[in-house]
Every structure is written in structure tokens, then in C-alpha cells.
Amino acid sequence: MARKYSKGAAAKVKRAMKKRKAGTLKSGRSGKKVKSRKQAIAIGLSEARKEGKKVPKKTAKKKTAKKSKRKSSKK
């Protein structure tokens, strides 16, 4: 079976995790320090995607049922 993520992508994630542990990893827009392990992985994969490494596409967000609730409450 083929690798899901390339070795280059794995290296990017590893680098992001090391930076997070050192306390120097910052998020994109706000520039705040990243504390979450999941967020550090996401940053590493995002950087790998930008460089064209083999990384699966992002999964689509699930739609919430807020709109349907609003419509039913107005009637």
C-alpha cells in the first residue's frame, strides 16, 4: 500500500511539533503562540501542501443544523 503522506510532509510536521514544544511556533493571522498539538500538526501539513508535498486534501466541514432550526422557529 502506498504512503498516505510523503516523507517531506512528515518532516514538516516534525519541525512544527519541535517548534511548538520550544514555544516558538506561532499561528498565521493572529501570531499567537500555538499550544495545541492538533494545531501544530495542521500547520505542518498546511506548509507541506503549499510546497506541493503529497498530503491528502482537507476534509470538508460538516454543515450545522442552525439554519433549519431558524426556519422552523419562524413559522
C-alpha positions in Angstrom: 0.0 0.0 0.0 1.3 3.5 -0.9 2.2 6.1 1.7 -0.6 8.5 2.6 1.8 11.3 3.4 5.2 11.9 1.8 8.4 11.9 3.9 8.7 15.6 3.2 5.3 16.2 4.7 6.2 14.1 7.8 9.4 16.3 8.2 7.3 19.5 8.1 5.0 18.1 10.8 8.0 17.0 12.9 9.5 20.5 12.6 6.2 22.2 13.6 6.0 19.9 16.7 9.5 20.7 17.8 8.8 24.4 17.4 5.6 24.0 19.5 7.5 22.3 22.3 10.1 25.0 22.3 7.3 27.6 22.4 8.3 29.4 19.2 5.5 28.1 16.8 3.0 30.9 16.0 -0.3 30.8 14.2 -0.8 32.6 10.9 -3.1 35.6 11.2 -3.0 36.4 14.9 0.6 35.5 15.5 -0.3 33.9 18.9 1.7 31.0 20.3 0.4 27.6 19.4 -0.3 25.4 22.4 -2.4 22.7 20.8 -0.8 19.6 19.4 -3.5 19.3 16.8 -3.0 22.9 15.6 0.8 22.2 15.3 0.1 19.2 13.1 -2.3 21.2 11.0 0.3 24.0 10.5 2.9 21.4 9.4 0.5 19.8 6.9 -0.5 23.2 5.6 3.1 24.2 4.9 3.7 20.8 3.2 0.6 21.4 1.0 1.9 24.8 0.0 5.2 23.2 -1.1 3.4 20.6 -3.2 4.2 17.6 -1.0 2.0 14.6 -1.1 -0.7 15.3 1.5 -4.4 14.3 1.3 -6.9 17.0 0.7 -8.5 18.7 3.7 -11.8 17.1 4.7 -14.9 19.2 4.2 -16.5 20.7 7.3 -19.9 19.3 8.3 -22.8 21.7 7.9 -24.6 22.6 11.1 -28.4 22.4 11.5 -28.7 26.0 12.7 -30.4 27.3 9.5 -33.1 24.6 9.6 -33.8 25.4 13.3 -34.2 29.1 12.5 -36.6 28.4 9.6 -38.8 26.1 11.7 -38.9 28.5 14.6 -40.1 31.4 12.5 -43.2 29.6 11.2 
